[in-house]
Amino acid sequence: MSGIAADVVGGAVQGVVEGVGEVLDRLFTSDEERAKLALARLEIERLPALKQIEVNLAEAAYASVFVTGWRPAIGWVCALALVWAFLLQPVATWAISTFALGLPVPAIVSDHLFELVLAMLGMAGLRTFEKTKRR
């Protein structure tokens, strides 16, 4: 049997098995069992968030900025790098070329910087969305 035919047959078999499973669940699962399963699913979905809260609380308990301040530190490093790349470095290049100083101006490769900044801003945007939805 070719790969495509095997995929089609496998998909059909999976569909039949899922359909039979749903019918059996409806016949032999009580409303109380369904409610218990729904609560168990909610607990499982909530567990990673609770663990992250525990980690955040443990980090916040430290007085050292090296433990509690790593997220703000990344933000400040990105902000300073962007200030250099888009404000200070062009002005320095202009000044050096205008006054013929002949000094090299260090440049920042901003490709990876943009990835980091956009990821951080994207996460902040998602958190804002979650807060508006009260999650």
N, CA, C and O atoms as a DFTB+ gen file, in Angstrom:
540 C
 N C O
     1  1       0.851      -1.162       0.000
     2  2       0.000       0.000       0.000
     3  2       0.902       1.232       0.000
     4  3       1.897       1.275       0.724
     5  1       0.560       2.220      -0.799
     6  2       1.371       3.428      -0.865
     7  2       1.159       4.265       0.393
     8  3       0.223       4.029       1.156
     9  1       2.044       5.253       0.603
    10  2       1.980       6.100       1.792
    11  2       0.688       6.880       1.874
    12  3       0.125       7.028       2.959
    13  1       0.199       7.388       0.736
    14  2      -1.036       8.175       0.723
    15  2      -2.221       7.294       1.066
    16  3      -3.088       7.686       1.846
    17  1      -2.259       6.093       0.478
    18  2      -3.362       5.177       0.748
    19  2      -3.352       4.754       2.210
    20  3      -4.410       4.638       2.829
    21  1      -2.166       4.523       2.766
    22  2      -2.071       4.141       4.171
    23  2      -2.563       5.273       5.063
    24  3      -3.219       5.021       6.074
    25  1      -2.255       6.522       4.703
    26  2      -2.731       7.671       5.473
    27  2      -4.246       7.770       5.431
    28  3      -4.886       8.056       6.443
    29  1      -4.822       7.531       4.246
    30  2      -6.273       7.606       4.098
    31  2      -6.934       6.515       4.924
    32  3      -7.904       6.773       5.636
    33  1      -6.409       5.282       4.831
    34  2      -6.976       4.169       5.587
    35  2      -6.791       4.416       7.085
    36  3      -7.706       4.183       7.874
    37  1      -5.616       4.883       7.469
    38  2      -5.361       5.162       8.882
    39  2      -6.288       6.238       9.409
    40  3      -6.788       6.138      10.529
    41  1      -6.523       7.282       8.595
    42  2      -7.442       8.348       9.002
    43  2      -8.865       7.841       9.133
    44  3      -9.585       8.233      10.050
    45  1      -9.274       6.970       8.217
    46  2     -10.622       6.402       8.265
    47  2     -10.787       5.528       9.504
    48  3     -11.804       5.603      10.193
    49  1      -9.783       4.701       9.782
    50  2      -9.842       3.831      10.964
    51  2      -9.882       4.686      12.230
    52  3     -10.649       4.402      13.150
    53  1      -9.064       5.723      12.275
    54  2      -9.048       6.599      13.440
    55  2     -10.414       7.261      13.631
    56  3     -10.894       7.373      14.759
    57  1     -11.039       7.698      12.539
    58  2     -12.364       8.306      12.620
    59  2     -13.407       7.339      13.145
    60  3     -14.258       7.715      13.951
    61  1     -13.345       6.090      12.692
    62  2     -14.297       5.074      13.164
    63  2     -14.084       4.804      14.646
    64  3     -15.049       4.730      15.407
    65  1     -12.834       4.656      15.061
    66  2     -12.530       4.383      16.468
    67  2     -12.993       5.536      17.350
    68  3     -13.576       5.308      18.409
    69  1     -12.738       6.771      16.923
    70  2     -13.180       7.930      17.703
    71  2     -14.704       7.983      17.780
    72  3     -15.260       8.291      18.834
    73  1     -15.382       7.686      16.673
    74  2     -16.845       7.685      16.663
    75  2     -17.412       6.639      17.600
    76  3     -18.348       6.918      18.350
    77  1     -16.856       5.438      17.567
    78  2     -17.307       4.369      18.457
    79  2     -17.027       4.760      19.907
    80  3     -17.849       4.514      20.790
    81  1     -15.881       5.363      20.148
    82  2     -15.547       5.790      21.507
    83  2     -16.524       6.828      22.031
    84  3     -16.918       6.778      23.196
    85  1     -16.918       7.770      21.181
    86  2     -17.884       8.793      21.600
    87  2     -19.239       8.168      21.929
    88  3     -19.879       8.544      22.910
    89  1     -19.668       7.220      21.112
    90  2     -20.944       6.548      21.369
    91  2     -20.883       5.792      22.683
    92  3     -21.813       5.868      23.486
    93  1     -19.795       5.062      22.914
    94  2     -19.648       4.319      24.166
    95  2     -19.586       5.267      25.359
    96  3     -20.148       4.970      26.413
    97  1     -18.908       6.402      25.206
    98  2     -18.856       7.386      26.288
    99  2     -20.246       7.903      26.630
   100  3     -20.584       8.063      27.803
   101  1     -21.046       8.163      25.609
   102  2     -22.403       8.660      25.860
   103  2     -23.265       7.608      26.559
   104  3     -24.083       7.937      27.418
   105  1     -23.076       6.335      26.180
   106  2     -23.897       5.264      26.751
   107  2     -23.500       4.918      28.181
   108  3     -24.366       4.650      29.014
   109  1     -22.191       4.921      28.477
   110  2     -21.741       4.374      29.746
   111  2     -21.122       5.392      30.697
   112  3     -20.598       5.006      31.742
   113  1     -21.167       6.666      30.370
   114  2     -20.605       7.689      31.250
   115  2     -21.736       8.535      31.813
   116  3     -22.533       9.104      31.068
   117  1     -21.794       8.608      33.140
   118  2     -22.845       9.401      33.776
   119  2     -22.475      10.877      33.771
   120  3     -21.334      11.247      33.493
   121  1     -23.453      11.708      34.080
   122  2     -23.206      13.150      34.147
   123  2     -22.213      13.477      35.259
   124  3     -21.402      14.392      35.120
   125  1     -22.275      12.730      36.361
   126  2     -21.335      12.958      37.472
   127  2     -19.903      12.653      37.035
   128  3     -18.974      13.390      37.364
   129  1     -19.737      11.552      36.286
   130  2     -18.403      11.204      35.791
   131  2     -17.892      12.244      34.808
   132  3     -16.710      12.587      34.818
   133  1     -18.781      12.747      33.960
   134  2     -18.378      13.793      33.021
   135  2     -17.939      15.056      33.764
   136  3     -16.951      15.690      33.394
   137  1     -18.675      15.414      34.806
   138  2     -18.312      16.588      35.607
   139  2     -16.963      16.385      36.282
   140  3     -16.146      17.305      36.332
   141  1     -16.724      15.176      36.804
   142  2     -15.429      14.883      37.435
   143  2     -14.299      14.963      36.418
   144  3     -13.225      15.484      36.717
   145  1     -14.542      14.444      35.209
   146  2     -13.529      14.511      34.156
   147  2     -13.252      15.949      33.741
   148  3     -12.105      16.316      33.486
   149  1     -14.298      16.761      33.672
   150  2     -14.118      18.165      33.310
   151  2     -13.300      18.886      34.371
   152  3     -12.423      19.684      34.038
   153  1     -13.576      18.614      35.651
   154  2     -12.797      19.224      36.732
   155  2     -11.343      18.768      36.693
   156  3     -10.426      19.559      36.914
   157  1     -11.146      17.484      36.411
   158  2      -9.772      16.965      36.326
   159  2      -9.025      17.633      35.169
   160  3      -7.848      17.969      35.304
   161  1      -9.697      17.827      34.041
   162  2      -9.065      18.515      32.909
   163  2      -8.694      19.942      33.279
   164  3      -7.610      20.413      32.936
   165  1      -9.586      20.630      33.977
   166  2      -9.291      22.004      34.405
   167  2      -8.079      22.051      35.330
   168  3      -7.233      22.937      35.207
   169  1      -7.996      21.106      36.249
   170  2      -6.852      21.047      37.163
   171  2      -5.549      20.809      36.394
   172  3      -4.525      21.429      36.683
   173  1      -5.601      19.918      35.427
   174  2      -4.408      19.621      34.623
   175  2      -4.000      20.845      33.805
   176  3      -2.811      21.144      33.691
   177  1      -4.967      21.549      33.242
   178  2      -4.664      22.745      32.459
   179  2      -4.130      23.873      33.345
   180  3      -3.324      24.687      32.893
   181  1      -4.575      23.924      34.598
   182  2      -4.188      24.989      35.517
   183  2      -2.835      24.756      36.165
   184  3      -2.199      25.705      36.624
   185  1      -2.391      23.523      36.211
   186  2      -1.161      23.164      36.923
   187  2       0.073      23.911      36.435
   188  3       0.817      24.413      37.278
   189  1       0.350      24.024      35.123
   190  2       1.542      24.777      34.705
   191  2       1.520      26.238      35.160
   192  3       2.557      26.782      35.541
   193  1       0.359      26.867      35.124
   194  2       0.262      28.257      35.571
   195  2       0.556      28.362      37.068
   196  3       1.221      29.302      37.503
   197  1       0.071      27.415      37.845
   198  2       0.336      27.427      39.282
   199  2       1.822      27.218      39.575
   200  3       2.374      27.853      40.473
   201  1       2.456      26.345      38.832
   202  2       3.894      26.114      39.014
   203  2       4.686      27.364      38.653
   204  3       5.663      27.693      39.326
   205  1       4.275      28.067      37.598
   206  2       4.961      29.294      37.217
   207  2       4.800      30.357      38.297
   208  3       5.733      31.114      38.564
   209  1       3.638      30.420      38.914
   210  2       3.427      31.364      40.010
   211  2       4.359      31.041      41.164
   212  3       4.926      31.947      41.775
   213  1       4.523      29.756      41.471
   214  2       5.445      29.363      42.536
   215  2       6.874      29.799      42.224
   216  3       7.578      30.293      43.105
   217  1       7.304      29.618      40.976
   218  2       8.647      30.044      40.581
   219  2       8.783      31.557      40.710
   220  3       9.790      32.049      41.217
   221  1       7.776      32.295      40.254
   222  2       7.809      33.757      40.347
   223  2       7.885      34.219      41.794
   224  3       8.621      35.156      42.106
   225  1       7.136      33.575      42.678
   226  2       7.177      33.942      44.091
   227  2       8.541      33.641      44.702
   228  3       9.052      34.422      45.504
   229  1       9.131      32.506      44.323
   230  2      10.459      32.165      44.837
   231  2      11.499      33.168      44.346
   232  3      12.385      33.560      45.106
   233  1      11.401      33.587      43.085
   234  2      12.329      34.586      42.557
   235  2      12.145      35.929      43.255
   236  3      13.121      36.620      43.548
   237  1      10.901      36.296      43.518
   238  2      10.624      37.595      44.130
   239  2      11.070      37.652      45.587
   240  3      11.249      38.739      46.136
   241  1      11.250      36.501      46.213
   242  2      11.655      36.476      47.621
   243  2      13.108      36.910      47.808
   244  3      13.488      37.333      48.900
   245  1      13.919      36.811      46.762
   246  2      15.323      37.193      46.858
   247  2      15.464      38.712      46.793
   248  3      14.737      39.388      46.066
   249  1      16.414      39.232      47.567
   250  2      16.663      40.674      47.554
   251  2      17.644      41.058      46.451
   252  3      17.755      42.235      46.109
   253  1      18.348      40.094      45.899
   254  2      19.372      40.367      44.901
   255  2      18.739      40.711      43.555
   256  3      17.824      40.028      43.094
   257  1      19.235      41.772      42.937
   258  2      18.731      42.179      41.635
   259  2      19.103      41.169      40.554
   260  3      18.458      41.131      39.506
   261  1      20.127      40.353      40.785
   262  2      20.547      39.364      39.796
   263  2      19.552      38.218      39.697
   264  3      19.500      37.526      38.681
   265  1      18.767      38.014      40.739
   266  2      17.756      36.954      40.709
   267  2      16.404      37.518      40.298
   268  3      15.708      36.932      39.469
   269  1      16.035      38.644      40.871
   270  2      14.700      39.189      40.616
   271  2      14.666      40.132      39.431
   272  3      13.588      40.438      38.922
   273  1      15.808      40.594      38.985
   274  2      15.816      41.623      37.961
   275  2      16.253      41.177      36.592
   276  3      16.628      42.018      35.775
   277  1      16.222      39.888      36.300
   278  2      16.722      39.467      34.988
   279  2      15.790      39.884      33.860
   280  3      16.261      40.223      32.774
   281  1      14.487      39.867      34.084
   282  2      13.579      40.313      33.016
   283  2      13.743      41.805      32.740
   284  3      13.875      42.199      31.581
   285  1      13.737      42.647      33.781
   286  2      13.977      44.070      33.516
   287  2      15.362      44.323      32.915
   288  3      15.526      45.225      32.093
   289  1      16.346      43.537      33.318
   290  2      17.695      43.727      32.773
   291  2      17.706      43.480      31.266
   292  3      18.345      44.223      30.521
   293  1      17.008      42.451      30.819
   294  2      16.945      42.178      29.382
   295  2      16.248      43.326      28.663
   296  3      16.664      43.728      27.576
   297  1      15.198      43.848      29.266
   298  2      14.508      44.982      28.667
   299  2      15.403      46.206      28.561
   300  3      15.399      46.886      27.535
   301  1      16.175      46.500      29.615
   302  2      17.071      47.661      29.586
   303  2      18.196      47.470      28.576
   304  3      18.571      48.411      27.876
   305  1      18.732      46.259      28.498
   306  2      19.795      46.004      27.514
   307  2      19.249      46.212      26.104
   308  3      19.912      46.819      25.263
   309  1      18.052      45.713      25.845
   310  2      17.445      45.907      24.521
   311  2      17.193      47.389      24.258
   312  3      17.441      47.872      23.153
   313  1      16.704      48.108      25.257
   314  2      16.431      49.535      25.073
   315  2      17.720      50.300      24.794
   316  3      17.751      51.151      23.905
   317  1      18.776      50.011      25.537
   318  2      20.045      50.697      25.311
   319  2      20.617      50.365      23.932
   320  3      21.144      51.241      23.244
   321  1      20.510      49.098      23.534
   322  2      21.006      48.703      22.215
   323  2      20.226      49.403      21.111
   324  3      20.811      49.823      20.113
   325  1      18.923      49.531      21.275
   326  2      18.127      50.234      20.267
   327  2      18.461      51.721      20.225
   328  3      18.503      52.315      19.147
   329  1      18.697      52.326      21.386
   330  2      19.099      53.737      21.418
   331  2      20.419      53.914      20.677
   332  3      20.581      54.856      19.901
   333  1      21.368      52.999      20.920
   334  2      22.645      53.101      20.219
   335  2      22.462      52.902      18.710
   336  3      22.964      53.685      17.904
   337  1      21.729      51.833      18.343
   338  2      21.613      51.469      16.922
   339  2      20.864      52.519      16.108
   340  3      21.181      52.723      14.936
   341  1      19.885      53.186      16.697
   342  2      19.036      54.078      15.897
   343  2      19.172      55.552      16.233
   344  3      18.617      56.397      15.531
   345  1      19.898      55.878      17.290
   346  2      20.051      57.284      17.622
   347  2      21.516      57.687      17.755
   348  3      21.993      58.556      17.025
   349  1      22.214      57.069      18.670
   350  2      23.579      57.492      18.959
   351  2      24.577      57.126      17.859
   352  3      25.421      57.946      17.495
   353  1      24.492      55.913      17.329
   354  2      25.443      55.491      16.306
   355  2      25.324      56.320      15.024
   356  3      26.353      56.718      14.477
   357  1      24.121      56.598      14.522
   358  2      24.037      57.475      13.341
   359  2      24.559      58.896      13.614
   360  3      25.207      59.497      12.758
   361  1      24.273      59.420      14.803
   362  2      24.775      60.756      15.140
   363  2      26.295      60.730      15.245
   364  3      26.970      61.641      14.764
   365  1      26.838      59.679      15.881
   366  2      28.298      59.559      15.989
   367  2      28.936      59.411      14.613
   368  3      29.975      60.017      14.349
   369  1      28.342      58.626      13.747
   370  2      28.869      58.467      12.386
   371  2      28.857      59.807      11.652
   372  3      29.830      60.157      10.985
   373  1      27.768      60.552      11.770
   374  2      27.683      61.868      11.142
   375  2      28.755      62.809      11.686
   376  3      29.435      63.492      10.920
   377  1      28.902      62.842      13.016
   378  2      29.879      63.753      13.630
   379  2      31.300      63.395      13.217
   380  3      32.097      64.282      12.912
   381  1      31.623      62.118      13.204
   382  2      32.980      61.691      12.848
   383  2      33.271      62.000      11.384
   384  3      34.370      62.440      11.049
   385  1      32.286      61.771      10.506
   386  2      32.535      62.072       9.094
   387  2      32.548      63.584       8.833
   388  3      33.297      64.062       7.981
   389  1      31.730      64.318       9.556
   390  2      31.689      65.776       9.368
   391  2      32.992      66.438       9.812
   392  3      33.521      67.316       9.130
   393  1      33.492      66.010      10.947
   394  2      34.702      66.625      11.484
   395  2      35.967      65.868      11.094
   396  3      37.044      66.168      11.609
   397  1      35.859      64.912      10.211
   398  2      36.987      64.141       9.675
   399  2      37.894      63.613      10.774
   400  3      39.112      63.781      10.723
   401  1      37.289      62.971      11.768
   402  2      38.064      62.429      12.884
   403  2      38.704      61.087      12.542
   404  3      39.720      60.723      13.135
   405  1      38.130      60.350      11.601
   406  2      38.708      59.084      11.157
   407  2      38.609      57.962      12.180
   408  3      39.399      57.020      12.115
   409  1      37.676      58.022      13.116
   410  2      37.504      56.973      14.124
   411  2      36.440      55.978      13.663
   412  3      35.450      56.361      13.039
   413  1      36.652      54.703      13.973
   414  2      35.605      53.733      13.640
   415  2      34.453      53.825      14.652
   416  3      34.681      54.040      15.843
   417  1      33.254      53.666      14.180
   418  2      32.076      53.680      15.055
   419  2      31.554      52.248      15.159
   420  3      31.205      51.642      14.145
   421  1      31.498      51.703      16.373
   422  2      30.989      50.331      16.503
   423  2      29.508      50.262      16.122
   424  3      28.713      51.148      16.436
   425  1      29.183      49.189      15.445
   426  2      27.792      48.979      15.022
   427  2      27.251      47.727      15.698
   428  3      27.989      46.788      15.995
   429  1      25.976      47.740      15.927
   430  2      25.297      46.581      16.510
   431  2      24.552      45.869      15.385
   432  3      23.837      46.500      14.606
   433  1      24.724      44.556      15.307
   434  2      23.933      43.776      14.361
   435  2      22.547      43.645      14.983
   436  3      22.370      42.968      15.996
   437  1      21.592      44.286      14.378
   438  2      20.285      44.408      15.027
   439  2      19.306      43.283      14.680
   440  3      18.178      43.293      15.173
   441  1      19.697      42.326      13.858
   442  2      18.779      41.241      13.500
   443  2      18.302      40.482      14.735
   444  3      17.100      40.341      14.964
   445  1      19.250      39.998      15.522
   446  2      18.898      39.230      16.717
   447  2      18.275      40.125      17.774
   448  3      17.428      39.680      18.548
   449  1      18.683      41.361      17.809
   450  2      18.102      42.312      18.745
   451  2      16.612      42.498      18.463
   452  3      15.797      42.527      19.386
   453  1      16.269      42.622      17.196
   454  2      14.857      42.773      16.839
   455  2      14.056      41.543      17.238
   456  3      12.931      41.667      17.722
   457  1      14.624      40.358      17.042
   458  2      13.920      39.132      17.430
   459  2      13.618      39.142      18.916
   460  3      12.508      38.813      19.334
   461  1      14.606      39.519      19.714
   462  2      14.425      39.549      21.159
   463  2      13.410      40.609      21.571
   464  3      12.518      40.339      22.376
   465  1      13.543      41.800      21.026
   466  2      12.625      42.887      21.386
   467  2      11.196      42.548      20.955
   468  3      10.255      42.750      21.722
   469  1      11.034      42.042      19.754
   470  2       9.694      41.702      19.287
   471  2       9.085      40.571      20.104
   472  3       7.881      40.572      20.362
   473  1       9.902      39.610      20.512
   474  2       9.390      38.537      21.369
   475  2       8.933      39.099      22.704
   476  3       7.873      38.734      23.214
   477  1       9.746      39.994      23.268
   478  2       9.362      40.587      24.553
   479  2       8.097      41.435      24.408
   480  3       7.207      41.365      25.256
   481  1       8.013      42.215      23.367
   482  2       6.825      43.040      23.159
   483  2       5.611      42.183      22.833
   484  3       4.494      42.505      23.238
   485  1       5.823      41.103      22.109
   486  2       4.723      40.201      21.798
   487  2       4.164      39.552      23.038
   488  3       2.948      39.433      23.188
   489  1       5.042      39.130      23.930
   490  2       4.582      38.535      25.175
   491  2       3.824      39.569      26.005
   492  3       2.800      39.249      26.608
   493  1       4.312      40.783      26.038
   494  2       3.618      41.837      26.781
   495  2       2.244      42.084      26.181
   496  3       1.276      42.305      26.909
   497  1       2.158      42.049      24.861
   498  2       0.874      42.225      24.204
   499  2      -0.093      41.104      24.529
   500  3      -1.281      41.350      24.738
   501  1       0.402      39.869      24.574
   502  2      -0.463      38.743      24.923
   503  2      -0.950      38.861      26.354
   504  3      -2.110      38.568      26.645
   505  1      -0.065      39.289      27.253
   506  2      -0.457      39.441      28.655
   507  2      -1.515      40.532      28.791
   508  3      -2.450      40.386      29.578
   509  1      -1.384      41.607      28.048
   510  2      -2.383      42.666      28.077
   511  2      -3.722      42.131      27.582
   512  3      -4.768      42.451      28.145
   513  1      -3.690      41.315      26.527
   514  2      -4.909      40.699      26.018
   515  2      -5.539      39.810      27.087
   516  3      -6.753      39.839      27.285
   517  1      -4.707      39.013      27.781
   518  2      -5.230      38.152      28.833
   519  2      -5.868      38.966      29.954
   520  3      -6.916      38.593      30.481
   521  1      -5.231      40.083      30.317
   522  2      -5.773      40.912      31.389
   523  2      -7.119      41.517      30.994
   524  3      -8.012      41.655      31.830
   525  1      -7.262      41.878      29.712
   526  2      -8.544      42.437      29.299
   527  2      -9.635      41.381      29.281
   528  3     -10.813      41.706      29.434
   529  1      -9.263      40.130      29.096
   530  2     -10.219      39.033      29.114
   531  2     -10.380      38.433      30.510
   532  3     -11.126      37.471      30.696
   533  1      -9.675      39.008      31.491
   534  2      -9.739      38.590      32.910
   535  2      -9.399      37.128      33.096
   536  3     -10.137      36.388      33.747
   537  1      -8.263      36.705      32.515
   538  2      -7.822      35.311      32.676
   539  2      -6.719      35.243      33.671
   540  3      -6.206      34.160      33.951
